[in-house]
């Protein structure tokens, strides 16, 4: 029933809705809602408050807190999954649990460590040890070899229990007592130190690791990715992704659904229900559908229908709870039961009194005796009539009312009114209901494709073009091209190189030797490596033979041959490079010798004097070769 009280001379009207105890009235214009324990004890909760109930008592808890176990108790702490340990939100503590029976709180900046039934916390910059309370700054292998995890090294141990350290980008290879590391993009060979190139997928770019039993997952001209052994390759549109063994491919990129095998061992239903007929196999029915069987057949019937007598047949009749009365679902009839049952039409509602039951038309309410129907209660607009619901009316001339159930809140905007669920907030326009983030006060615009980005206690709204980053109690947004920073609000646009410390700005790429420190090269530079060092040279120059050296190239007259500064072009049609030697047309001769008359012959001066005599001394051309010597 809607009670309208007049206040003062300003003739302002306050709309109050009576709760189910028929005593408590909540102010709907302030978005108050009824919080009732049964029909006897009600409170009025504000829009941001949570309704709490224990037994016959009810109370309200403020936003950011949860209902306690006793009357009027509100908890602001974060209970862990063991339901005993409580970690403090405001101190950025987080739960560290082994199963749901044992937990402790790790401070901000600490990592949670687990082994067997033990759990403990280690400071950032250390690594979880092998037993409770142990935090290592290095990772000891089983033979005592120390691999530094801060350099992204890991242990690689053979059957003889001796180990070596492999970099994060390398693969650990084993063969008997031998062990060795192979670079990224290669696979383990059959003998010690042997590394074989991986397997190129059909896009001729992606390379999957044979040794790790990776397989190519390709989607036509849309590229490939590598799936691990046992994973399923999933495709949809232009996307491709991998799903773990035991799951099935979802409908969108990256979605994997946990499949459920039916009793026939073949049929797999995801979120659906198995409908089986013994040895005749199974089919999948959606939740709420009825499983029907007949002979060797099995089929599903929608909710509100019953199984027919033959395969695929579903009857529209609906048996009531007395097992006899059947109401016509097609005509939207509903069962009205109190012991036995009757059928009420869609425009009627069910009335009960003692063992009696009857139907009353829309616009009337149930009377006190069998068959009695009383006229309903009109709302402030003089038209709308609400029965067990409450009136929700706008303000001003030409107001319109609607009926909201006790569990829903009344929302108004000018002359318009509408209902929203108790966990939603009233929007700014007619009919709009918005769901706040889990901090209960941040509201994101779903129509603008905003989503909640929440830390443990506060939230912000991120658009679809950015990513959500969280740390402790806070959430913030970073560009898709950026990494989430290590502190609140920080976005890292410099991706780290494989050495784990070097960061290259946008437009530059990592230049890294095997196991050494990386450098950053721009797009106009080439990456040079030698003996654990890396440096950059202009793209017009070659890498020198030692660290930091760059050599320019000369192109010979054939347009193909390139000689370094320490060598010279030697051409006769095609070209070769002579390093500190004499050019003899198509070959090079050492210093102290002369060009011979036959290809690749280099006679000494004395031999030429003896062979050519006076002509040689006069530097005259013989056989078109000019012999010069002193």
Secondary structure as GFF3:
##gff-version 3
##sequence-region A 1 630
A	DSSP	beta_strand	2	7	.	.	.	ID=ss1
A	DSSP	beta_strand	12	18	.	.	.	ID=ss2
A	DSSP	beta_strand	25	27	.	.	.	ID=ss3
A	DSSP	three_ten_helix	28	30	.	.	.	ID=ss4
A	DSSP	beta_strand	33	37	.	.	.	ID=ss5
A	DSSP	beta_strand	41	45	.	.	.	ID=ss6
A	DSSP	beta_strand	50	54	.	.	.	ID=ss7
A	DSSP	beta_strand	57	61	.	.	.	ID=ss8
A	DSSP	beta_strand	66	67	.	.	.	ID=ss9
A	DSSP	beta_strand	74	75	.	.	.	ID=ss10
A	DSSP	beta_strand	78	79	.	.	.	ID=ss11
A	DSSP	beta_strand	86	87	.	.	.	ID=ss12
A	DSSP	beta_strand	94	98	.	.	.	ID=ss13
A	DSSP	beta_strand	102	106	.	.	.	ID=ss14
A	DSSP	beta_strand	110	115	.	.	.	ID=ss15
A	DSSP	beta_strand	118	123	.	.	.	ID=ss16
A	DSSP	beta_strand	127	128	.	.	.	ID=ss17
A	DSSP	beta_strand	135	136	.	.	.	ID=ss18
A	DSSP	beta_strand	139	140	.	.	.	ID=ss19
A	DSSP	beta_strand	146	147	.	.	.	ID=ss20
A	DSSP	three_ten_helix	149	151	.	.	.	ID=ss21
A	DSSP	beta_strand	153	157	.	.	.	ID=ss22
A	DSSP	beta_strand	163	167	.	.	.	ID=ss23
A	DSSP	beta_strand	171	175	.	.	.	ID=ss24
A	DSSP	beta_strand	178	182	.	.	.	ID=ss25
A	DSSP	beta_strand	186	188	.	.	.	ID=ss26
A	DSSP	beta_strand	195	197	.	.	.	ID=ss27
A	DSSP	beta_strand	199	200	.	.	.	ID=ss28
A	DSSP	beta_strand	207	208	.	.	.	ID=ss29
A	DSSP	beta_strand	215	218	.	.	.	ID=ss30
A	DSSP	three_ten_helix	220	222	.	.	.	ID=ss31
A	DSSP	beta_strand	224	227	.	.	.	ID=ss32
A	DSSP	beta_strand	232	236	.	.	.	ID=ss33
A	DSSP	beta_strand	239	243	.	.	.	ID=ss34
A	DSSP	beta_strand	247	249	.	.	.	ID=ss35
A	DSSP	beta_strand	256	258	.	.	.	ID=ss36
A	DSSP	beta_strand	260	261	.	.	.	ID=ss37
A	DSSP	beta_strand	268	269	.	.	.	ID=ss38
A	DSSP	beta_strand	273	276	.	.	.	ID=ss39
A	DSSP	three_ten_helix	278	280	.	.	.	ID=ss40
A	DSSP	beta_strand	282	285	.	.	.	ID=ss41
A	DSSP	beta_strand	290	294	.	.	.	ID=ss42
A	DSSP	beta_strand	297	301	.	.	.	ID=ss43
A	DSSP	beta_strand	306	307	.	.	.	ID=ss44
A	DSSP	beta_strand	314	315	.	.	.	ID=ss45
A	DSSP	beta_strand	317	319	.	.	.	ID=ss46
A	DSSP	beta_strand	326	328	.	.	.	ID=ss47
A	DSSP	beta_strand	334	337	.	.	.	ID=ss48
A	DSSP	beta_strand	341	344	.	.	.	ID=ss49
A	DSSP	beta_strand	348	353	.	.	.	ID=ss50
A	DSSP	beta_strand	356	361	.	.	.	ID=ss51
A	DSSP	beta_strand	364	366	.	.	.	ID=ss52
A	DSSP	beta_strand	373	375	.	.	.	ID=ss53
A	DSSP	beta_strand	377	378	.	.	.	ID=ss54
A	DSSP	beta_strand	385	386	.	.	.	ID=ss55
A	DSSP	beta_strand	390	393	.	.	.	ID=ss56
A	DSSP	beta_strand	401	404	.	.	.	ID=ss57
A	DSSP	beta_strand	408	413	.	.	.	ID=ss58
A	DSSP	beta_strand	416	421	.	.	.	ID=ss59
A	DSSP	beta_strand	425	426	.	.	.	ID=ss60
A	DSSP	beta_strand	433	434	.	.	.	ID=ss61
A	DSSP	three_ten_helix	446	448	.	.	.	ID=ss62
A	DSSP	beta_strand	451	454	.	.	.	ID=ss63
A	DSSP	beta_strand	459	462	.	.	.	ID=ss64
A	DSSP	beta_strand	466	471	.	.	.	ID=ss65
A	DSSP	beta_strand	474	479	.	.	.	ID=ss66
A	DSSP	beta_strand	483	484	.	.	.	ID=ss67
A	DSSP	beta_strand	491	492	.	.	.	ID=ss68
A	DSSP	beta_strand	508	512	.	.	.	ID=ss69
A	DSSP	beta_strand	518	522	.	.	.	ID=ss70
A	DSSP	beta_strand	525	530	.	.	.	ID=ss71
A	DSSP	beta_strand	533	538	.	.	.	ID=ss72
A	DSSP	beta_strand	541	543	.	.	.	ID=ss73
A	DSSP	beta_strand	550	555	.	.	.	ID=ss74
A	DSSP	beta_strand	562	564	.	.	.	ID=ss75
A	DSSP	beta_strand	568	571	.	.	.	ID=ss76
A	DSSP	beta_strand	575	578	.	.	.	ID=ss77
A	DSSP	beta_strand	582	583	.	.	.	ID=ss78
A	DSSP	beta_strand	588	589	.	.	.	ID=ss79
A	DSSP	alpha_helix	605	612	.	.	.	ID=ss80
A	DSSP	alpha_helix	614	617	.	.	.	ID=ss81
###
